[in-house]
Every structure is written in structure tokens, then in C-alpha cells.
């Protein structure tokens, strides 16, 4: 398992690189204590969630279950809620778990949707994690406006809230298509936190080149901001939250995410078939 984690760690920034025409990026700062033009998905993703991947991807305990349709979407299509939730859990286990001093929450898509659509602040507050000791929150934002429609909407974007700075940064790979939804999410979160939040749009966020990569951009930008910004500085340091002049390799990112899932699944299968008393083998 240690060698598997080392291989995964070496790939942590494979999909983000300086833009070939980059210059000095604009500076956005955040303190750190211890980062509709898309096609509708309703017709593509109303298929039944069948053929659960087996065994579970986790070598020790189940990650969120991913279906055959989830993995198929990850390879070629618009990312599902499960894809993004899996990625967040992967980052929690493989990255955040090694930084016990960090107080960062990766909110699941379903919880962001609940936050945005349920106006009962007390109920929402009780359903969400306890944010009293949290410094930063990542929220995947979807533009689904129909609360009765599962897997609705047509676009993902990322909201990063720095509670300690009182600012919400919005990263949108489709020219601000989700600005309204992200602003609504930040306003609702401000009510839950009982704290004012300034809403800041990052106009220089990396832009996708098709109608299906928005979820991939959310995942890769989330990891980059988490690993290369928030977790890479000392307490009290100022860091830039801009993604200006950063190029996202969406094809490579999809392949990497599928490979991570496959490696975890193979490791789980190996452990399942290996007697508990068998000593570890050297690769």
C-alpha cells in the first residue's frame, strides 16, 4: 500500500502545467492556518446505475461506490456527482490524512446542492459538517435548478471559501456560466457560518475547450489549490489563489483518475485473495 501511495503521490500535479504563453500571474492572496454552453446531461445520465464495480476500490475499507456508468462517464463524458465525490474522498484519504494540522473540508456535491436549495438554515447547518474549526471549504457547484431531478444540470464549477479571510473564490472553466449559482452558494454558506463572505470571481481561470470537461477541471483545480497552495505554505503566509496561465490537460487527467480507480480496485482484489497471515512481497 505504501508503494501504491508513493506512485500516486508522484502524479499529483501531472495534469496542471504553466500555460505555454504564460507571464507573471495576477496575485490573489489568502492567509492559511496550520486551495451554458455545455450540453445537457439529462439524456445521457438517466440510465440506471447498474453493474457496481467489484470489489470496492479501497484496499482497506470502501470508498464511495462507483458504478460502471460512473467510470464510463469519467473516461469520455460529463462527470457525475459520484465521480467528483470519489475524487474528494481520494484527496481526503491520500492527501489530507497526511496533514493532521490542516482544517479543510471538501464538501460533497450533494451537500452543496442541499446548501443551495434548502432555505432552512438551521436544518442545513445540522446536516453539514461542523465548520467551527475549519479554515477552508471546497464546494463543487452545479447549475441544476430542479430539486426533483437527479443528476440534472449541465455545468460544474468550483467554489473555494476561505473562512479565515472571509472570501469565496469562484473558478469557472466556461466563462463564468455558473457565477449566479456560485454566488448563491456563497450567500447560503455565509448564512450557515453566520459570517460575511466576499464573492470573488477568478476571470483568469483555465478554460475548457469542449462541452464535457467542466467536472474534470473542477477536480484538477481542486487538487492543485489544495496541494500546491493551501498545504504547501506555513501558517500565516500569504499565497496567490489565482490559476492564471495554468493549462489543464483534461485528457491526461481523465486517464489518471481512471488509473487511480483501477489501481485501488486491483489492490483491494489482491488483499482479498491474500491470506491475512501472508507476509508482504517486494515488487
CORDA-V547508 format. One record per pair of residues at least 4 apart in sequence whose C-alpha atoms are under 6 Angstrom apart, sorted by sequence separation. I is the first residue (numbers start at 0). GAP is how many residues later the second one is. D is the distance in Angstrom with one decimal. If there is no record, write none. Layout:
# CORDA-V547508
I;GAP;D, I;GAP;D
This chain:
# CORDA-V547508
4;4;6.0, 40;4;5.9, 41;4;5.9, 57;4;5.0, 65;4;5.9, 72;4;4.4, 78;4;5.9, 81;4;5.9, 89;4;5.8, 90;4;5.1, 91;4;4.7, 92;4;5.3, 113;4;5.6, 120;4;5.9, 161;4;5.9, 171;4;5.4, 177;4;6.0, 178;4;6.0, 189;4;5.6, 216;4;5.8, 217;4;5.9, 222;4;5.8, 223;4;5.3, 224;4;5.0, 225;4;5.1, 226;4;5.2, 227;4;5.5, 57;5;5.5, 72;5;6.0, 73;5;5.7, 91;5;6.0, 161;5;5.5, 189;5;5.2, 55;6;5.6, 72;6;5.8, 160;6;5.9, 189;6;5.6, 160;7;4.2, 189;7;5.9, 143;8;5.2, 159;8;5.7, 143;9;3.7, 159;9;5.1, 142;10;5.1, 158;10;5.7, 158;11;4.6, 142;12;5.8, 157;12;5.9, 141;13;5.8, 157;13;5.1, 52;14;5.6, 141;14;4.8, 51;15;4.4, 140;15;5.6, 156;15;4.9, 50;16;5.9, 140;16;5.2, 50;17;5.5, 139;17;6.0, 140;17;5.8, 139;18;4.8, 138;19;5.9, 138;20;5.0, 137;21;5.9, 63;22;5.9, 137;22;4.6, 84;23;5.5, 136;23;5.8, 136;24;5.1, 135;25;5.5, 135;26;4.6, 135;27;5.7, 134;28;5.2, 134;29;5.6, 103;30;5.8, 166;30;4.9, 167;30;6.0, 102;31;4.8, 103;31;6.0, 105;31;5.9, 106;31;5.9, 108;31;5.6, 165;31;4.7, 166;31;4.5, 167;31;4.9, 168;31;5.0, 169;31;4.9, 170;31;5.7, 102;32;5.6, 103;32;4.9, 104;32;4.8, 105;32;4.9, 106;32;5.3, 166;32;6.0, 167;32;5.9, 168;32;6.0, 169;32;5.8, 103;33;5.8, 172;33;5.8, 173;33;6.0, 170;34;5.7, 172;34;4.2, 172;35;5.4, 204;38;5.4, 204;39;5.9, 203;40;5.0, 155;58;5.4, 155;59;5.4, 157;60;5.6, 156;61;5.9, 33;67;5.1, 124;67;5.7, 33;68;5.3, 115;69;5.3, 41;110;5.9, 40;113;5.9, 39;114;4.8, 37;116;5.9, 77;134;4.6, 76;135;5.8, 78;136;5.2, 35;141;5.7, 38;172;5.9, 37;173;4.3, 74;179;5.9, 34;190;3.6, 34;191;4.1, 34;194;5.5, 34;195;4.7, 33;201;5.2, 32;202;4.4, 31;203;5.4, 32;203;5.9, 31;204;5.5, 30;205;5.6, 30;206;5.9, 57;206;5.6, 30;207;5.1, 56;207;4.7, 29;208;5.6, 56;208;4.0, 58;208;5.6, 28;209;5.7, 29;209;5.6, 58;209;4.1, 28;210;4.9, 57;210;5.9, 28;211;4.6, 27;212;4.6, 28;212;5.9, 26;213;5.3, 27;213;5.1, 27;214;5.7, 24;219;5.4, 21;223;4.9, 18;226;4.7, 17;227;5.8, 18;227;4.9, 17;228;4.6, 18;228;4.8, 16;229;5.5, 17;229;5.8, 16;230;5.2, 15;231;5.7, 15;232;5.0, 14;233;5.7, 14;234;4.9, 14;238;5.5
